[in-house]
Amino acid sequence: MEEPLCLVRNGPDGVLRADPAALEVLSSIGQPVVVVAIAGRYRTGKSFLMNRLAQRRSGFPLGHAVQAHTKGIWMWCLPHPRRADTTLVLLDTEGLGDPDKGDSNNDAWIFTLALLLSSTLVYNSSGTIDQQALETLGVVTALTERVRVRAGDSGDTAAADFVRFFPGFVWAVRDFVLELAVNGRLVNEDEYLEHVLRLRPGTAQNELRRCLRDFFPNRKCFVLPPPAEPEAMTRLEELEEGQLRPRFLQQADAFCRHIWDTAPVKALPGRAAAVQVAVTGSSEWRWHRVAPLRCCPGVTAPLPPGSAGEPGGEVRGGSGRNGRAGPGEPSDADGGS
């Protein structure tokens, strides 16, 4: 692909619709795919970082105003830079917390789709790993109500399977300018993340930390300083490598090499073609197969006609109605077809 293509459109009515042209591109891929998705708050530089993974200065468009730029989920399929006969699929997602949208349920569904579609998820935040950044990730605590890994799974069984089903996790802390030190001791990036996720006696936030630790046992952290001087930040696509800050280039290179070298091929637990994933949401829809991606040569996980991944299919991100649950709400629907 010469440029990214919209995979999931986020309509003004809050309905997420898969784009038929993007699905056709995916269905034409005849080799294993490594799927890397990025998620995080809006206006934190997600698209710029994904362009680095694509080894391009431009591709995913960069917005320079205060309003969110990326809408829905955008896809870029490229030859893998490290592995022969493998496609690298980059997914750039709509930023979370956009005040112009004001729909946290819609945010939760976009994040959930990025989580389920990817083999490695990059969570992008700005400044430091603070409580707000952790709470933005709190959607994972509700996923046992939203996702069933196999048809007929109970919530407990699904939760137990999440460790195998969830992607690898990379936390990218952007515009980091502080010293990496904890209690007066210098630490590396991974130690910094583990310090933030450690359980604290008597703290109400332990459940969130426990979920993040349990659901993402394979986790990594990178801290990246601002890429350029403040006056150049609105024209990053125009800057040559030599105009970017050396420390940013060093950290961005380490981040990209880690993703290229370690992000696995997308696969579902067990036999990929036989595993169903149902995302139970509002009364408008059910998504029966999560990844319209070729997991290995000759094996696909297609979506049935009329589902969220076929023309006319949709995912409604609003609250539940008519007895079905919305994101994070209890659901009495089973995980079947």
N, C-alpha and C positions, 0 to 999 in steps of 0.2 A: 504494500500500500504506500502510495506517495504521500498521503496525508491522512490524519485521523478521520474517523467516521462515527457518527452518533449511533451507539448501540441501544441505549434506552432513553427515550424521550420523556421529559417531565412536563406534562401539559399544565396549563393554567388551572385546570380543574383538580390538580393533584394526582392525576392518573399517570402511572408509569407504563409506557408502551414500547415494546421491542420494535426496532426498525427492521423491516423486511430486507432492505439492501444489506444491512450489517449481518443479518443472519445468513444471507446467501454467501457472503464472503467467508464467514466461519465454516459453513458447510462445505466449502470448496477446499479447505485445508486438509491435506492428506498426510500429515505428519504430526508427531507429538507437539503439544503446545505448553509453554511455560506462561502462566497468566499472573501478571503483577498488577495489582490495583493500588491506588493511593486514595486515602480519605482523610478528612480533617476539616477544621473550621475554614470558612471562606476567607479569601484574600490572605492566604499564608504561603503562597508560592508553590503550590502543588504542581501546577502545569509546567513551571520552569524546571523542576526537579525531574519530571517525567521526560521532558525533552533531553535532559542529560542522559537518561537511560537509553533513549533512542539514538544518542550520539548526533543530535541535530540541534542547531541553534533555534530553529522555529519548527512548529508542527502543531502541538497543542497550543492554542492561542493564549497569550498572556493579557490579562486585563490590567489596566493601570489606574482605573478609577476606584472609588470606594465601594461600588456595587459589585456583587458577585458576577463573574464572567461565564464560567462553565455551568451548563445546565444539563441535568440528566447524567448519563454515563457515556463517555466517548472512548472509542477503541482505536488502537493503532497496531496492526499486525506487521511484524518485521522479521527478517532472518535473525536468528539468535546469534549474537556476536561471539559466543564461545563454543556453541554446540552445532555440529553439522546436522542437517536434516531435521531441524527443530525450529518452530516458529515462536517468537517472543510476542505475546499479546499484552499490550499496555492499556490499562483502563484508568482514565482520569475521571474522577467523580465530582459531582456538584458539591460545593462547599457546605458544611454544616453550619447552622446557626445564623443563616441569612435573615436579618430583620425584615427585609422586604417580603419574604415568603411567610415567615411566622407560623410554620407548621412543623412541629417537632416530630409528628408521626411520619410525615413525608421524609424528613431527614433520616429517621430510623430505618425506613424501607430501603432508601438508597444505600445506606451503610450496610444493611443486611445483604443486599444483592452483591455489593462489592466483596463482602466477606465470603459469601458462598461461591462466587464465581472464580475467586483467585486461588492460586497455589501459594502466593506470598502477598501479604497485605502490608502496605506501608502506611503508618499512621503519622500524619504530618501536623506538628503543632509549632507554636512560636514562642520564643523567649526561654521558658523553663518548663519542666514537667510539674505543673501545679495542680491544685485540686480541681480547677475548672477543666483542665485538659483530661484528667482522670474521669470526671463526670461525663464528659462528652463521649467517652468510651463506654459509659454505663449501659448502653444498649445491649451489650453482651449478657447482662444479668437477666434480661427478659427473653433471650432467644429460646429457652426451653419451652416457652409458651407459643413461640412463633414458628418453630422449625421441627420437623420430624425427619430423622435421617433415613428411616425406612418406613414403608407403609405398615401401619399397625403398631409401631413403636409406642410405648408409653413415654411420658415425659422423663421419667428417671432413666429409662434405657437410652433415650435420645441424648440426654445430658452426658451419660457415660461414653457415648460414641463421639461426642464433640471433639475430644482431644485428637482422635484420628482423622476427623473430617475437616477441622479448621485449618486454615493456611498457616504457614510460618508468619511471624510477626516482626516487623522492623519499625521502631519508633524513630522518626527523623525530627529532631528538635532544631528548628530554623532560627536564624538571627540570634544565635547563642553568643553572648559576649562575656559571660562570667567565668570565673575560675572553677574548674571541676574539683571541688573539695567538699568533703563531708566531715563535719566535726574536726576541722583543722587538718584533715588528712587528704592528700591528693588521691583521686580515684580515676579510673577510666570510665568510658561511657556506659559500659554494661553494668559496672558497679553502681553507677549513679542511678540507672533504671531500677536495679534490684533494691537499692536503698529506698526509693520512692514506693516500691511495691511491697515492702516488708510489712508484715502484720504488726499492728500496734495494740497493746493491751487496752481494753476498754474503749476502743475507738469505733464509732458507728460506721465508719467507712471501710471496715475490714472486709465486709461481704463483697464489696466492689473489688478490692485488691485481691481477694481470694479467687474470685471469678477470673480476673485477668491472668493470674498466675496459673490457674488450672486449665483455662481454655487455650492459653498461648504458652505452652512449656518451651517451645522453640522460639526464643525472642532475642532481639538484638537492638542496640541503640547507637545512633550516630548524632553528634551535635555539629551543626554547620553554622559558621558565622555569616553575616550578611555578605552576599556575593560581590557587591560593588559599593562605591561611595554613594551616599544618599542621593546626590543629584543625578546619578546615573541609573537609579533603580527603575525608572519609568521607561527605559529603553534597553533592557537587558538583551532583547533579541538582536540588537544591533552591535553589541559589544564583542570584540575579539577576545580570545582566551587570555591574551596578555593584559587585557583591561579588567579582568576579574581578579579579585583578591587571591593571592597565593594560598592562604590558609583555606579559603573556601574551595579552591581547586583541589587541594590535597584531600580534604574531607569528602568532597563530592566524588572524587575518583575512588576513594575507599568504599563509599556507599555503593557506587555502581558496580565495582568489582565484586563486592559481596553478593549483590543481587544476581549478577550474571553467573557467578560461580556456584551459588548455593540454592537459588530458587528452583524447586523441583517441577517436574512435569505435572500438569494438572491431572489428578486422578481421584476417583471416589472410592471409599472403602469397599473392599471385596471386588466383585466383577463390576466394572464401571457400567456396562450396559444393563445390568440387572438391578441397579440401586436406584430407588426412587427417592426424591426429596420433595416433600410437600411443605410449602410455606403457607400456613393457614392465616388468613387475614379477614378482611371484611366480607360481607355477603356477596360481593361482586365477583369474586374470583378465587381460584386456587392455582398455585403454580406447581405442576407435577414433576417436572424435571428441571433441575436448577441450571445445568450448564450445557448450552447448545454448542459445546466445544468438542473437538475430536481429542479424546484422552490418549489414544495410542492408535497406530495405523489400523484401520479397519474397524475401529470401535468408536461409536458416537453416543452421546446422551441427548437424543432429540426431544423436543417438546411437542406434545400432541396438538392437533388442530384446535384453534379457539383458545389455547392457553396463552400465558403471558409472552411466550416466545414465538408465536406465529402471527401472521397478519390478522389483525382484528382482536388479538389477545391483549389483555391489559392487566396491570397491577395497580390497584387503587390504594393510595397511601393514607387515606383518611381513617377516621375512627370506625369501629365496627357497628353494624346494624343488623337487625333481623336475627339476633341470636348468635352471630359470629363475632369473634373478637377482633379488635384492632391491635396494632403493635403494642406489645407489653401487657395486654389485657388477657385474662384467662379465657381459654377457648374450650368448648365442649366438642369441637369438631375432631374427628379422628384423622389419622394421617393417611388414609386410603385414597383411592382415586375417585 
